Amino acid sequence: MALTIAVGFVVDDAVVMIENIARHIEEGAKPMEAALKGAGEIGFTILSISMSLVAVFIPLFLMSGVVGLLFREFATTVAASVVVSLIVSLSLTPMMCARLPNAEDRGKSGRVSRALERFFDRLVKVYDRALVVALRHQQITLTIMILTICLTGALFVAIPKGFFPQQDTGMIVGISEAAQDISPQGMMDRQEAILGVVTKDPAVASVTSYIGPGGATVTENDGRVFITLKPHGQRSATADQVIARLNQALQSVQGIRLYMQAAQDINLGARLSKTQYQFTLVDVDSDELNHWAPLLLQKLQALPSISDVASDQQSAGRTLNVEVNRDVASRLGVDPALIDSILYDAFGQRHVARIYTALNEYYVILEVDPGYQLGPNALGRIYAKSSSGSMVPLNQFASASPAIAPLAVNHQGQFPSVTLSFNLAPNSTIGEAVSAIEKTAAGLRTPTSIATSFQGNAQAFRSSLSSTPILIVAALVAVYLILGMLYESAIHPLTIISTLPSAGLGALLTLMLFGMPLDVIGIIGIILLIGIVKKNGFMLVDFALVSQRERGLTSEDAIHEACRLRFRPILMTTLCALLAGVPLMLGTGTGSEIRQPLGYAMVGGLLVSQLLTLFTTPIVYIYMDRVSTWLTGRRPMHLPDAARTSSS
């Protein structure tokens, strides 16, 4: 992502430099003279643009957690590209402008070049007429900018929040769950029935599975399924659509449920669960936990914003409690330790020997014939040798009673826990799901001894959501400090920062228009816009300040002239950055979904900001200049009209 968008950044500085030098050449200056003069005029502006753009990434460098680690490479790559671009545009670019053009070539422009030149000239005239109207109605234009700020804040609150975009990587992983009293043979039959249905789907290339404990599964009634999809060009459905289709088809398979989720490139889950997001309950009392967890599970299954709600609670396993009458066993001469050993030999697996071969080794396991283990009369078929040497059936001194026991007890922080996992419903976001789950858990009024928390991706989403406003404010503060040091002013940096709300408005509107939530990738796009969009303000404010300081123009005349002369480089640099985001926005292929929000945010933000800031920034500059004049108590110096005309 960084290398793709850097294509638009690295040419920005060169575009500004070449355009300014070319303007002097067109006015009759020699290439060497134009290069020296143009580089001297625009060098500080390019330096300011690059330094403030690097400053935007300072909060990304300081971002904590896994998200910070993920985007540290992104920030480093873009920042390094900007620094190299700055060095090249201040050294190599002016040198090439001084050496390559010559007077003979200037009049040999082609038909396309002349057509483009006429187009730009007309565009500048149209913009100039519109700008005159905006300058004539300054209060209305300022009101539009204030409304833009308010609308941006409202959209930031209203837009659905996400974490990372849902990807289609071509892989679906699933966990199958059968009844807790199912036998291994029964589990194998049910798993094969699932595989038979899955392999019939036209989008599935291959399926691999296993049953029993291992990895994410810890009990005999669980299994894992790995579904490999065909390449994108050979199937019409996405991974989520295939999951929905398989869920419908698997309803015909009785006695087992398959929970599926699309494999993601970025997964911050601390544990593997049946579905993608986790909500965990922890309590010191496992009985209390076993009571409240199913109640919350039932409530969550009714929420429309989530689907495939599952629990890792395995507390309904069937067991037999064998009660030994010690008095009877003593009279029959059977030792209690012998009873334990016989029961383990009969119903367990005892390792009695190991056989070594040339290539491998094999364990010898002692067990009773399974025909003697099954049925309610199993204890009557198992005998114990008494002290007198006679064989006594176990049912003479022991009885069995059925009971319920947990197959597994999960722990978190050394305390018993139950994790409820869920997927997002179609057209739902993790932000909506988190809010709904929190509200449901609070309404259940569980005991205070039960602690609840999100885990994995859901927990990381909450952390990133809480730090998003701080991150954006930190980026703005960093930019403001850099601008304040560059301009030695506390007022005009606000003029440049005033260009940012329109970019945020465009980014949020574009994401909402295309049905995308504001996720981590979109937030990175907005932070990038902070660095990109303010270059428009740089080029305008720099030129206007020089005109006021050296030629004595009023703030209105200075900013008007700056807008006219800087319109072309502003338009060109914006188009470069915008076109750099188009490949991210329109990119396809495996995992491309994670890059698309960055492209949409950049393109939408640049389009809207280009339309608004060319009119609002001059007005803000005029008002800020008045504020600066009032605070410093200085009087603006004006040249006589004749002198001003001659200097122009």
C-alpha positions as CSV (number, residue, x, y, z in Angstrom):
1,M,0.0,0.0,0.0
2,A,2.8,2.4,0.9
3,L,4.7,1.9,-2.3
4,T,1.5,2.3,-4.4
5,I,0.4,5.6,-2.9
6,A,4.0,6.9,-2.7
7,V,3.9,7.1,-6.5
8,G,1.6,10.0,-6.1
9,F,3.6,11.6,-3.3
10,V,7.1,11.5,-4.8
11,V,6.0,13.4,-8.0
12,D,4.2,16.1,-6.1
13,D,7.3,18.1,-5.2
14,A,8.8,17.8,-8.7
15,V,5.5,18.9,-10.2
16,V,5.4,22.1,-8.1
17,M,9.1,22.8,-8.8
18,I,8.9,22.2,-12.6
19,E,5.6,24.2,-12.9
20,N,7.1,27.2,-11.2
21,I,10.3,27.1,-13.3
22,A,8.3,26.6,-16.5
23,R,6.2,29.7,-15.6
24,H,9.4,31.8,-15.6
25,I,10.6,30.3,-18.8
26,E,7.3,31.1,-20.5
27,E,7.7,34.7,-19.3
28,G,11.0,35.0,-21.2
29,A,13.7,34.0,-18.6
30,K,16.6,31.8,-19.6
31,P,16.4,28.2,-18.3
32,M,19.3,28.7,-15.8
33,E,17.9,32.0,-14.6
34,A,14.4,30.5,-14.4
35,A,15.7,27.4,-12.5
36,L,17.5,29.5,-9.9
37,K,14.7,32.0,-9.4
38,G,11.9,29.3,-9.4
39,A,13.7,27.0,-7.0
40,G,14.4,30.0,-4.7
41,E,10.7,31.0,-4.7
42,I,9.3,27.5,-4.2
43,G,12.0,25.8,-2.2
44,F,10.6,26.7,1.2
45,T,7.1,25.7,0.2
46,I,8.3,22.2,-0.9
47,L,10.3,21.9,2.3
48,S,7.3,22.8,4.4
49,I,5.0,20.4,2.5
50,S,7.4,17.5,3.0
51,M,8.2,18.2,6.6
52,S,4.6,18.5,7.6
53,L,3.7,15.3,5.6
54,V,6.4,13.4,7.6
55,A,5.0,14.9,10.8
56,V,1.7,13.4,10.1
57,F,3.2,9.9,10.4
58,I,4.7,10.6,13.9
59,P,1.5,9.4,15.6
60,L,1.6,6.2,13.5
61,F,5.2,5.6,14.7
62,L,4.0,6.0,18.3
63,M,0.9,3.9,17.9
64,S,0.9,1.0,20.4
65,G,-0.3,-2.6,20.1
66,V,-0.5,-4.9,17.2
67,V,-2.1,-2.3,15.0
68,G,0.9,0.0,15.6
69,L,3.3,-2.8,14.6
70,L,1.4,-3.5,11.5
71,F,1.5,0.1,10.2
72,R,5.0,1.0,11.3
73,E,6.4,-0.3,8.0
74,F,3.7,1.6,6.2
75,A,4.6,4.9,7.8
76,T,8.3,4.3,7.5
77,T,8.0,3.5,3.8
78,V,5.9,6.6,3.0
79,A,8.1,8.9,5.1
80,A,11.3,7.7,3.5
81,S,9.7,8.2,0.0
82,V,8.8,11.8,0.9
83,V,12.3,12.6,2.2
84,V,13.9,11.2,-0.9
85,S,11.4,13.1,-3.1
86,L,12.3,16.3,-1.2
87,I,16.0,15.9,-1.8
88,V,15.5,15.1,-5.5
89,S,13.1,18.0,-6.1
90,L,15.4,20.5,-4.5
91,S,18.6,19.4,-6.3
92,L,18.2,17.2,-9.4
93,T,14.9,18.7,-10.7
94,P,16.1,22.3,-10.9
95,M,19.3,21.2,-12.5
96,M,17.4,19.2,-15.2
97,C,15.1,22.2,-15.8
98,A,18.2,24.4,-16.3
99,R,19.9,22.1,-18.7
100,L,17.2,20.3,-20.7
101,P,14.9,23.1,-22.1
102,N,16.1,25.5,-24.7
103,A,14.6,28.5,-26.5
104,E,14.1,26.6,-29.8
105,D,12.0,23.9,-28.3
106,R,9.6,26.2,-26.5
107,G,7.7,27.1,-29.7
108,K,7.4,23.5,-31.0
109,S,4.5,22.3,-28.9
110,G,2.3,19.6,-30.4
111,R,-1.4,19.6,-31.1
112,V,-2.2,17.8,-27.9
113,S,0.0,20.1,-25.9
114,R,-1.7,23.2,-27.3
115,A,-5.2,21.7,-26.7
116,L,-4.3,21.0,-23.0
117,E,-2.8,24.4,-22.7
118,R,-6.1,26.0,-23.9
119,F,-8.1,23.7,-21.6
120,F,-6.0,24.8,-18.6
121,D,-6.3,28.5,-19.5
122,R,-10.0,28.3,-19.8
123,L,-10.2,26.3,-16.5
124,V,-8.2,29.0,-14.8
125,K,-10.5,31.7,-16.1
126,V,-13.6,29.8,-14.9
127,Y,-12.0,29.3,-11.5
128,D,-11.0,33.0,-11.3
129,R,-14.6,34.1,-12.0
130,A,-15.9,31.7,-9.4
131,L,-13.3,32.9,-6.9
132,V,-14.3,36.5,-7.4
133,V,-17.8,35.6,-6.4
134,A,-16.6,33.8,-3.3
135,L,-14.4,36.7,-2.3
136,R,-17.4,39.0,-2.8
137,H,-19.5,36.9,-0.4
138,Q,-16.9,36.1,2.2
139,Q,-19.4,35.4,5.1
140,I,-21.3,32.9,3.0
141,T,-18.2,31.1,2.0
142,L,-17.0,31.0,5.6
143,T,-20.4,29.7,6.7
144,I,-20.0,26.9,4.2
145,M,-16.6,25.9,5.7
146,I,-18.1,25.9,9.2
147,L,-21.0,23.7,8.1
148,T,-18.4,21.4,6.5
149,I,-16.6,21.0,9.8
150,C,-19.9,20.3,11.6
151,L,-21.0,17.8,8.9
152,T,-17.6,16.0,9.1
153,G,-18.0,15.6,12.9
154,A,-21.6,14.3,12.5
155,L,-20.6,11.8,9.8
156,F,-17.6,10.6,12.0
157,V,-20.1,9.8,14.8
158,A,-22.8,8.3,12.5
159,I,-20.7,6.1,10.1
160,P,-20.5,2.4,11.1
161,K,-17.2,1.5,12.6
162,G,-15.2,-1.5,11.6
163,F,-11.8,-3.1,12.4
164,F,-10.3,-4.6,9.2
165,P,-12.2,-5.3,6.0
166,Q,-13.5,-8.8,5.5
167,Q,-11.3,-10.5,3.0
168,D,-11.7,-13.3,0.5
169,T,-8.4,-15.2,0.7
170,G,-9.7,-18.3,-0.9
171,M,-9.7,-20.3,2.3
172,I,-12.6,-21.2,4.7
173,V,-11.8,-22.7,8.1
174,G,-14.5,-24.4,10.2
175,I,-15.0,-26.3,13.4
176,S,-17.6,-29.0,13.5
177,E,-19.4,-29.8,16.7
178,A,-21.6,-32.9,17.4
179,A,-23.5,-34.1,20.5
180,Q,-21.3,-34.3,23.6
181,D,-22.1,-38.0,24.1
182,I,-21.2,-39.0,20.5
183,S,-18.8,-41.9,20.0
184,P,-15.7,-41.6,17.8
185,Q,-17.2,-43.8,15.2
186,G,-20.4,-41.7,15.2
187,M,-18.3,-38.5,14.9
188,M,-16.4,-39.9,11.9
189,D,-19.7,-40.7,10.2
190,R,-21.1,-37.2,10.8
191,Q,-17.9,-35.6,9.7
192,E,-17.9,-37.6,6.4
193,A,-21.5,-36.5,5.8
194,I,-20.4,-32.8,6.1
195,L,-17.6,-33.4,3.7
196,G,-19.9,-35.0,1.2
197,V,-22.1,-31.8,1.2
198,V,-19.2,-29.4,1.1
199,T,-17.4,-31.0,-1.9
200,K,-20.6,-30.7,-4.0
201,D,-20.4,-26.9,-3.9
202,P,-19.2,-25.6,-7.3
203,A,-16.9,-23.0,-5.7
204,V,-15.0,-25.6,-3.6
205,A,-11.7,-26.9,-4.9
206,S,-10.7,-29.3,-2.0
207,V,-11.5,-30.1,1.6
208,T,-9.3,-31.4,4.4
209,S,-10.5,-32.4,7.9
210,Y,-9.8,-34.2,11.1
211,I,-11.8,-35.1,14.2
212,G,-10.9,-35.2,17.9
213,P,-8.5,-33.3,20.1
214,G,-5.8,-31.2,18.4
215,G,-5.2,-27.5,17.8
216,A,-8.4,-25.6,18.3
217,T,-10.4,-28.7,19.3
218,V,-10.0,-30.3,22.6
219,T,-12.8,-32.9,22.8
220,E,-13.9,-36.0,20.9
221,N,-17.1,-34.3,19.6
222,D,-15.2,-31.6,17.7
223,G,-13.5,-31.6,14.4
224,R,-11.7,-29.2,12.0
225,V,-12.5,-28.5,8.4
226,F,-10.3,-26.6,5.9
227,I,-12.0,-25.6,2.6
228,T,-9.9,-24.4,-0.3
229,L,-11.9,-22.4,-2.8
230,K,-11.3,-22.2,-6.5
231,P,-9.4,-19.1,-7.9
232,H,-11.5,-15.9,-8.2
233,G,-11.8,-16.2,-11.9
234,Q,-13.3,-19.7,-11.7
235,R,-16.1,-18.9,-9.2
236,S,-18.8,-16.3,-9.0
237,A,-19.3,-16.2,-5.2
238,T,-17.2,-14.7,-2.5
239,A,-16.0,-16.6,0.5
240,D,-18.9,-15.2,2.7
241,Q,-21.4,-16.1,0.0
242,V,-20.1,-19.6,-0.1
243,I,-20.3,-19.8,3.7
244,A,-24.0,-18.7,3.5
245,R,-24.7,-21.2,0.8
246,L,-23.0,-24.1,2.7
247,N,-24.9,-23.2,5.9
248,Q,-28.1,-23.7,3.9
249,A,-27.0,-26.9,2.4
250,L,-25.7,-28.4,5.7
251,Q,-29.0,-28.1,7.4
252,S,-29.9,-31.5,5.9
253,V,-27.0,-33.1,7.9
254,Q,-28.4,-34.1,11.3
255,G,-26.5,-34.5,14.5
256,I,-23.6,-32.1,13.8
257,R,-23.1,-28.4,13.2
258,L,-20.3,-26.8,11.1
259,Y,-19.2,-23.3,12.1
260,M,-17.3,-21.6,9.3
261,Q,-15.3,-18.3,8.9
262,A,-13.3,-16.9,6.0
263,A,-9.6,-17.0,6.7
264,Q,-8.1,-13.5,7.1
265,D,-4.6,-12.2,6.4
266,I,-4.7,-10.3,9.7
267,N,-6.1,-12.1,12.7
268,L,-5.4,-10.8,16.2
269,G,-7.4,-13.5,18.0
270,A,-5.7,-14.8,21.1
271,R,-7.4,-18.1,20.7
272,L,-9.0,-20.1,17.9
273,S,-12.8,-20.3,18.2
274,K,-15.7,-21.6,16.2
275,T,-16.4,-18.2,14.7
276,Q,-14.5,-15.0,14.1
277,Y,-15.1,-12.8,17.2
278,Q,-15.0,-13.7,20.9
279,F,-16.8,-12.5,24.0
280,T,-15.6,-14.2,27.2
281,L,-17.2,-14.7,30.6
282,V,-14.9,-15.4,33.6
283,D,-15.9,-16.5,37.1
284,V,-14.4,-18.2,40.1
285,D,-17.5,-20.3,40.5
286,S,-17.8,-22.7,37.6
287,D,-21.4,-23.7,38.6
288,E,-22.4,-20.0,38.5
289,L,-20.7,-19.7,35.1
290,N,-22.5,-22.8,33.7
291,H,-25.8,-21.2,34.7
292,W,-25.4,-17.8,33.2
293,A,-23.4,-18.5,30.1
294,P,-26.2,-20.5,28.3
295,L,-28.7,-17.7,29.2
296,L,-26.4,-15.1,27.6
297,L,-25.9,-17.4,24.6
298,Q,-29.6,-17.6,24.1
299,K,-29.9,-13.8,24.2
300,L,-27.1,-13.3,21.7
301,Q,-28.5,-15.8,19.3
302,A,-31.6,-13.5,19.0
303,L,-29.5,-10.4,18.0
304,P,-29.9,-9.5,14.3
305,S,-26.5,-8.0,14.0
306,I,-24.6,-11.2,14.6
307,S,-24.8,-14.8,13.4
308,D,-23.4,-18.3,14.0
309,V,-23.2,-17.6,17.8
310,A,-21.4,-20.5,19.4
311,S,-20.0,-21.5,22.8
312,D,-17.0,-23.4,23.9
313,Q,-18.8,-24.6,27.0
314,Q,-18.8,-28.4,27.1
315,S,-20.7,-29.2,30.3
316,A,-23.2,-31.8,29.2
317,G,-21.0,-34.9,28.7
318,R,-22.4,-38.2,29.9
319,T,-20.6,-40.1,32.5
320,L,-21.0,-43.1,34.9
321,N,-20.3,-42.8,38.5
322,V,-19.1,-46.1,39.9
323,E,-19.8,-46.4,43.7
324,V,-17.9,-49.2,45.5
325,N,-19.4,-50.7,48.6
326,R,-16.2,-51.0,50.6
327,D,-17.7,-53.2,53.3
328,V,-18.9,-55.8,50.8
329,A,-15.6,-55.6,48.9
330,S,-13.7,-56.2,52.1
331,R,-15.8,-59.2,53.0
332,L,-15.1,-60.6,49.5
333,G,-11.4,-60.0,49.9
334,V,-11.1,-57.4,47.1
335,D,-8.7,-54.5,47.7
336,P,-9.9,-51.0,46.7
337,A,-6.6,-50.4,44.8
338,L,-7.2,-53.5,42.8
339,I,-10.7,-52.2,41.9
340,D,-9.1,-48.9,40.5
341,S,-6.6,-50.9,38.5
342,I,-9.2,-53.2,37.0
343,L,-11.5,-50.3,36.0
344,Y,-8.6,-48.5,34.3
345,D,-7.6,-51.7,32.5
346,A,-11.2,-52.3,31.4
347,F,-12.3,-48.9,30.3
348,G,-9.0,-47.0,29.8
349,Q,-5.8,-47.6,27.7
350,R,-2.8,-48.9,29.5
351,H,0.6,-48.8,27.9
352,V,2.3,-52.1,28.7
353,A,5.2,-52.4,26.2
354,R,7.0,-50.8,23.2
355,I,8.0,-52.6,20.0
356,Y,11.0,-51.3,18.1
357,T,11.5,-51.9,14.4
358,A,14.2,-50.7,12.0
359,L,12.2,-47.7,10.9
360,N,9.7,-47.0,13.7
361,E,8.5,-47.9,17.2
362,Y,5.0,-49.0,18.3
363,Y,3.2,-48.8,21.6
364,V,1.4,-51.9,22.9
365,I,-1.9,-50.9,24.5
366,L,-3.8,-53.2,26.9
367,E,-7.6,-52.9,26.8
368,V,-10.6,-55.1,27.3
369,D,-12.5,-56.4,24.2
370,P,-15.0,-53.6,23.4
371,G,-17.8,-56.1,23.5
372,Y,-17.4,-56.3,27.3
373,Q,-17.3,-52.5,27.8
374,L,-20.7,-51.6,26.4
375,G,-24.2,-51.9,27.9
376,P,-25.7,-51.4,31.3
377,N,-24.4,-54.8,32.5
378,A,-20.7,-54.1,31.7
379,L,-19.7,-54.3,35.4
380,G,-21.3,-57.8,35.6
381,R,-18.9,-59.0,32.8
382,I,-15.7,-57.7,34.5
383,Y,-14.3,-59.8,37.3
384,A,-11.9,-59.1,40.1
385,K,-9.6,-61.7,41.8
386,S,-10.3,-61.9,45.5
387,S,-7.7,-62.7,48.2
388,S,-9.0,-66.3,48.3
389,G,-8.3,-66.7,44.5
390,S,-11.9,-66.7,43.4
391,M,-13.2,-64.4,40.6
392,V,-15.9,-61.9,41.7
393,P,-17.9,-59.9,39.3
394,L,-17.7,-56.1,39.9
395,N,-21.5,-55.7,40.2
396,Q,-21.4,-57.7,43.4
397,F,-19.8,-54.8,45.3
398,A,-20.1,-51.8,42.9
399,S,-23.0,-50.0,41.2
400,A,-23.0,-47.5,38.4
401,S,-25.3,-44.4,38.1
402,P,-25.4,-42.1,35.1
403,A,-24.5,-38.4,35.6
404,I,-23.5,-35.2,33.7
405,A,-19.9,-33.9,33.7
406,P,-18.0,-31.3,31.7
407,L,-15.9,-32.7,28.8
408,A,-13.5,-29.7,29.2
409,V,-13.2,-26.7,31.5
410,N,-11.6,-23.7,29.8
411,H,-9.6,-21.1,31.7
412,Q,-8.6,-17.5,31.3
413,G,-6.2,-16.0,33.8
414,Q,-6.4,-19.3,35.9
415,F,-10.1,-18.9,36.3
416,P,-12.9,-20.9,34.7
417,S,-14.2,-19.2,31.5
418,V,-16.7,-19.6,28.7
419,T,-16.1,-17.9,25.3
420,L,-19.1,-17.1,23.1
421,S,-18.0,-16.5,19.5
422,F,-19.9,-15.0,16.7
423,N,-19.7,-13.9,13.1
424,L,-21.2,-10.7,11.7
425,A,-24.6,-10.7,10.0
426,P,-24.7,-9.5,6.4
427,N,-24.4,-5.7,6.1
428,S,-23.5,-5.5,9.8
429,T,-20.3,-4.1,11.3
430,I,-18.2,-5.0,14.3
431,G,-19.1,-1.7,15.9
432,E,-22.8,-2.4,15.8
433,A,-22.2,-6.0,17.1
434,V,-20.0,-4.8,20.0
435,S,-22.6,-2.2,21.1
436,A,-25.5,-4.8,20.8
437,I,-23.6,-7.4,22.8
438,E,-22.6,-4.9,25.6
439,K,-26.2,-3.8,25.9
440,T,-27.5,-7.4,26.0
441,A,-24.9,-8.4,28.6
442,A,-25.8,-5.4,30.8
443,G,-29.5,-6.1,30.5
444,L,-29.0,-9.7,31.7
445,R,-27.8,-8.4,35.1
446,T,-25.3,-11.2,35.7
447,P,-23.7,-11.4,39.2
448,T,-20.8,-9.1,39.9
449,S,-18.5,-12.1,40.2
450,I,-18.8,-12.7,36.5
451,A,-16.3,-10.6,34.5
452,T,-17.0,-10.1,30.8
453,S,-14.6,-8.9,28.1
454,F,-14.1,-9.1,24.3
455,Q,-11.2,-11.0,23.0
456,G,-9.1,-11.2,19.8
457,N,-10.3,-9.0,17.0
458,A,-13.2,-7.6,18.9
459,Q,-10.9,-6.5,21.7
460,A,-8.4,-5.0,19.3
461,F,-11.3,-3.1,17.6
462,R,-12.4,-1.5,20.8
463,S,-8.8,-0.5,21.6
464,S,-8.3,1.0,18.1
465,L,-11.7,2.8,18.2
466,S,-10.9,4.4,21.6
467,S,-7.5,5.6,20.3
468,T,-8.8,6.9,16.9
469,P,-9.8,10.4,18.0
470,I,-6.5,10.7,19.9
471,L,-4.5,9.6,16.9
472,I,-6.2,12.2,14.6
473,V,-5.8,15.0,17.1
474,A,-2.1,14.0,17.6
475,A,-1.6,14.2,13.9
476,L,-3.2,17.6,13.7
477,V,-1.1,18.8,16.7
478,A,2.1,17.5,15.1
479,V,1.3,19.3,11.8
480,Y,0.4,22.5,13.7
481,L,3.7,22.6,15.6
482,I,5.7,22.0,12.5
483,L,3.8,24.7,10.6
484,G,4.2,27.1,13.6
485,M,8.0,26.6,13.6
486,L,8.2,27.0,9.8
487,Y,6.1,30.2,9.6
488,E,7.0,31.5,13.0
489,S,3.3,32.2,13.4
490,A,0.5,30.8,15.5
491,I,-2.3,32.1,13.2
492,H,-1.5,31.1,9.6
493,P,-1.0,27.4,10.4
494,L,-4.7,27.4,11.2
495,T,-5.3,28.6,7.6
496,I,-3.6,25.5,6.3
497,I,-5.3,23.2,8.7
498,S,-8.6,24.6,7.7
499,T,-8.3,22.6,4.4
500,L,-8.6,19.3,6.3
501,P,-12.3,19.1,7.3
502,S,-13.4,19.0,3.6
503,A,-11.0,16.1,3.0
504,G,-12.5,14.2,6.0
505,L,-16.0,14.9,4.7
506,G,-15.1,13.5,1.3
507,A,-13.5,10.4,2.7
508,L,-16.5,9.7,5.0
509,L,-19.1,10.3,2.3
510,T,-17.2,8.1,-0.1
511,L,-17.0,5.2,2.4
512,M,-20.7,5.5,3.2
513,L,-21.7,5.7,-0.4
514,F,-19.9,2.5,-1.2
515,G,-21.2,0.7,1.9
516,M,-17.9,0.6,3.8
517,P,-17.5,1.1,7.5
518,L,-14.8,3.4,8.9
519,D,-12.1,0.8,9.8
520,V,-8.4,1.0,10.6
521,I,-7.5,1.2,6.9
522,G,-9.9,4.0,6.4
523,I,-8.5,5.9,9.4
524,I,-5.0,5.5,7.9
525,G,-6.4,7.1,4.7
526,I,-7.8,10.0,6.6
527,I,-4.5,10.6,8.3
528,L,-2.8,10.5,4.9
529,L,-5.3,13.1,3.7
530,I,-4.1,15.4,6.5
531,G,-0.7,15.3,4.9
532,I,-1.8,15.5,1.3
533,V,-4.6,18.1,1.3
534,K,-2.7,20.8,3.3
535,K,-0.2,21.2,0.5
536,N,-3.0,23.3,-1.3
537,G,-2.9,25.6,1.7
538,F,0.9,25.7,1.7
539,M,1.2,26.8,-1.9
540,L,-1.5,29.5,-1.5
541,V,-0.4,30.9,1.9
542,D,3.3,30.9,1.0
543,F,2.8,32.9,-2.1
544,A,0.3,35.3,-0.5
545,L,2.6,36.0,2.5
546,V,5.5,36.8,0.2
547,S,3.3,39.1,-1.9
548,Q,2.2,40.9,1.2
549,R,5.6,41.2,2.7
550,E,7.6,42.2,-0.4
551,R,5.0,43.9,-2.6
552,G,2.7,45.4,0.0
553,L,-0.5,43.8,-1.4
554,T,-3.6,43.6,0.8
555,S,-4.5,40.1,2.0
556,E,-7.4,40.0,-0.5
557,D,-5.2,40.9,-3.5
558,A,-2.4,38.6,-2.4
559,I,-4.5,35.5,-1.9
560,H,-6.4,36.2,-5.1
561,E,-3.2,36.3,-7.1
562,A,-1.9,33.3,-5.3
563,C,-5.0,31.3,-6.2
564,R,-4.7,32.2,-9.9
565,L,-1.0,31.4,-10.2
566,R,-1.0,28.3,-8.0
567,F,-4.2,26.8,-9.4
568,R,-2.4,24.7,-12.0
569,P,0.2,23.1,-9.7
570,I,-2.5,22.5,-7.1
571,L,-4.7,20.7,-9.6
572,M,-1.8,18.7,-11.0
573,T,-0.5,17.5,-7.6
574,T,-4.0,16.6,-6.5
575,L,-4.6,14.6,-9.6
576,C,-1.3,12.8,-9.0
577,A,-2.2,11.8,-5.5
578,L,-5.7,10.9,-6.5
579,L,-4.6,8.7,-9.4
580,A,-2.2,6.9,-7.0
581,G,-5.2,5.9,-4.9
582,V,-7.2,4.5,-7.9
583,P,-5.3,1.2,-8.1
584,L,-6.0,0.5,-4.4
585,M,-9.6,1.4,-4.9
586,L,-10.2,-0.7,-8.0
587,G,-7.7,-3.5,-7.3
588,T,-8.9,-7.1,-7.4
589,G,-7.4,-10.4,-6.5
590,T,-6.9,-12.4,-3.4
591,G,-6.9,-10.2,-0.3
592,S,-7.5,-7.0,-2.2
593,E,-10.4,-6.0,0.1
594,I,-8.0,-4.9,2.8
595,R,-6.5,-2.2,0.6
596,Q,-9.7,-0.8,-0.9
597,P,-10.9,1.5,2.0
598,L,-7.5,3.4,1.7
599,G,-8.1,4.0,-2.0
600,Y,-11.7,5.1,-1.5
601,A,-10.9,7.4,1.4
602,M,-8.0,9.0,-0.6
603,V,-9.9,9.5,-3.8
604,G,-13.1,10.8,-2.2
605,G,-11.3,13.1,0.2
606,L,-9.1,14.6,-2.5
607,L,-12.1,15.2,-4.8
608,V,-14.2,17.0,-2.2
609,S,-11.3,18.9,-0.7
610,Q,-10.2,20.1,-4.2
611,L,-13.7,21.5,-4.8
612,L,-14.0,23.3,-1.5
613,T,-10.6,24.4,-0.3
614,L,-9.9,26.4,-3.5
615,F,-12.7,28.7,-2.3
616,T,-12.7,28.4,1.5
617,T,-8.9,28.6,2.1
618,P,-8.6,32.2,0.6
619,I,-11.5,33.4,2.8
620,V,-9.9,31.8,5.9
621,Y,-6.6,33.4,5.0
622,I,-8.2,36.8,4.8
623,Y,-9.9,36.4,8.2
624,M,-6.8,35.0,9.8
625,D,-4.7,37.9,8.5
626,R,-7.2,40.3,10.1
627,V,-6.9,38.3,13.4
628,S,-3.1,38.4,13.2
629,T,-3.2,42.2,12.5
630,W,-5.5,42.7,15.5
631,L,-3.3,40.6,17.8
632,T,0.0,42.2,16.8
633,G,-1.4,45.7,16.5
634,R,0.5,46.2,13.2
635,R,-0.9,48.2,10.3
636,P,-0.7,46.6,6.9
637,M,1.6,48.4,4.5
638,H,0.1,49.2,1.1
639,L,1.8,50.4,-2.0
640,P,0.3,53.1,-4.1
641,D,-2.1,51.9,-6.8
642,A,0.4,52.9,-9.5
643,A,3.3,51.1,-7.9
644,R,1.1,48.0,-7.2
645,T,0.0,47.9,-10.9
646,S,3.6,48.2,-12.1
647,S,4.8,45.5,-9.7
648,S,2.0,43.2,-10.9
